[in-house]
Amino acid sequence: MGKTKVIVGLGSCGIAAGAAATYRKIEELCLAEKIDIELGKTSCVGMCYREPLVEVVDEDGSYLYGEVDEKRAIEIVEKHLRQHSPVKEYIVQTDLFATEDDSFTRNQVKIALRNCGYMDPENIDQYEAREGYLAVKGIASKGTSRAEVIQTVLESGLRGRGGGGFPTGMKWKFASNYSSAEKYIICNADEGDPGAFMDRSVLEGDPHSVLEGMIIGGYAIGASEGVIYCRAEYPLAIKRLEIALTQAREKGYLGANACGIQGFNFDIHIKEGAGAFVCGEETALIASVEGRRGMPRKRPPFPAESGLWNKPTNINNVETFANIPWILNNGAAAYAAFGTEKSKGTKVFALAGKVKRSGLVEVPMGITIREVIYKLGGGIKGDKKFKAVQMGGPSGGCIPEYLADTIVDYDSVNATGAIMGSGGMVVMDETTCMVDVARFFLDFTRKESCGKCTFCRIGTKRMLEILERITIGEGRESDIGELEELAQQIKDNSLCGLGQTAPNPVLTTLRYFRDEYEAHIHHKKCPAKACKSLITYTVDPEKCTGCTVCAKNCPVSAIDGARKQSHFIRQDACIRCGACFTKCKFEAIVLS
């Protein structure tokens, strides 16, 4: 089979975990010891909980190693590459035997992520070898009409993966129906919630699939220019997009008669955004591209009629475009075979929080939330009790454990009060305070409000003030009613989706965890023992050995007691920092 291949995952998550140093160490050792290998790179494999990841492909098979720091890299080079003896204890996945990590990928169906982790994102030849640009070549060779492309997308059932879930084919059809010498197609790669991790990973790991999807969309609506609106905080994504754009132009996929389609003159450029969450809204994004402050406007007219520079414009997000080439290559029916009646295909989620296996997963619509958390995510860290999952990003909602058998599709998730969003799935356990969760997300949306609407600008601030007061034990009897009234006013009167959905974390936690609000307000207690101001630390005299570790680590000397005698915490001096709880080896510190 030729040289042994060694591939290092160099996405942002891998680099943050030390993958760049791992790559350099492998390169250094193989050069010094004259081990003849083909050293390459890829992007995020999805197993973020195992980063840095290194794959070795030799004549016997493929071996994916996890948590490969420089020390492990030395061992893998010596044993696997030199002695041809794989280091089994570091292998997280292989085609030769089963591993405990297999369930992470077994239940996935990869369409949007089909190339991520399987190719060098900076090499267009590798993309082409994986059916890349085959869809646009097919349009050129078969003379597929614009209407036929749109009909295929319509029949696939693909809905926009940016959060709203509007049928993609319908959106394209609207834009195509307006006649104009200038039309634009925009890729929104600036969404600022946990799902944006997914967008960034696709751009870093498979930029050409997004370009190809945009080219197809541009052809379908009759656009002459495409814009990728990407936040400047994603430097690696931007770098790889720029490389991909250069390569695509050199091969004729962009420019005059793009992809060999006569009369189709189309190019794409990148617009770096400042990372404003509100620019996830279409009209605010358009304003930012035009050089104005990112603020939404009233609709209609919708962007399909009057968008960028007042010309017909179509906007989809990264995941939506990444699906398009696969749909054209495999057919609408193949895509529609996955999912439910109203939500076809797959959905990518950034699985995070109190889950054993965090990372990027792509699952067929119709799978349950519980299956994602337990089959792919491996369950809750420390085998604690699963409490809730927050879906839809900062503007999403919290779904309790007893609704975890809710299937993943737009209508079912919306019925719980949460939203699909762009793919955030944050898992929470019994130690999570739901009041504090609502406060955390509302703090984010308040800060990200553009300030245009009074209800969003001031209403979220007033709601946040109430939540902050509740979490420090100063809640009032009227607070719950005031939160509900403010939330409804904000939902009903805000101009854009950010304001309309900002109260979701509060409304869903009030709906499913009202008892926690009442405990905070009426009893001045946090059931999850998470709100610092409502926690009392005491010493269990039966467990305390008098080791003095807690007293030595107390920053305010609030713990008294002689060596080998039970200690005592003076409540008037305790600042509730938790140092004693963390340092005690005998579980003698009690939280109440």
SULUR-V19607 format. One record per helix or strand. SS is the DSSP state (helix for helix, strand for strand). FROM is the first residue (numbers start at 1). TO is the last residue. If there is no record, write none. Layout:
# SULUR-V19607
ss=SS from=FROM to=TO
ss=SS from=FROM to=TO
This chain:
# SULUR-V19607
ss=strand from=4 to=9
ss=helix from=12 to=16
ss=helix from=19 to=32
ss=strand from=37 to=42
ss=helix from=48 to=50
ss=strand from=54 to=58
ss=strand from=61 to=65
ss=helix from=70 to=82
ss=helix from=88 to=90
ss=strand from=91 to=94
ss=helix from=102 to=106
ss=helix from=124 to=129
ss=helix from=134 to=142
ss=helix from=146 to=156
ss=strand from=159 to=159
ss=strand from=167 to=167
ss=helix from=168 to=177
ss=strand from=184 to=189
ss=helix from=196 to=205
ss=helix from=207 to=221
ss=strand from=225 to=231
ss=helix from=235 to=250
ss=strand from=255 to=255
ss=helix from=258 to=260
ss=strand from=266 to=273
ss=helix from=277 to=280
ss=helix from=282 to=289
ss=helix from=308 to=310
ss=strand from=313 to=317
ss=helix from=318 to=330
ss=helix from=332 to=336
ss=strand from=339 to=339
ss=strand from=344 to=344
ss=strand from=346 to=353
ss=strand from=355 to=355
ss=strand from=359 to=364
ss=strand from=368 to=368
ss=helix from=369 to=376
ss=strand from=380 to=380
ss=helix from=381 to=383
ss=strand from=386 to=391
ss=helix from=393 to=395
ss=strand from=397 to=400
ss=helix from=401 to=403
ss=strand from=407 to=407
ss=helix from=410 to=415
ss=strand from=424 to=429
ss=helix from=434 to=448
ss=helix from=454 to=471
ss=helix from=479 to=493
ss=helix from=497 to=502
ss=helix from=504 to=512
ss=helix from=514 to=522
ss=helix from=532 to=534
ss=strand from=537 to=539
ss=helix from=549 to=553
ss=strand from=559 to=560
ss=strand from=568 to=569
ss=helix from=579 to=583
ss=strand from=589 to=591
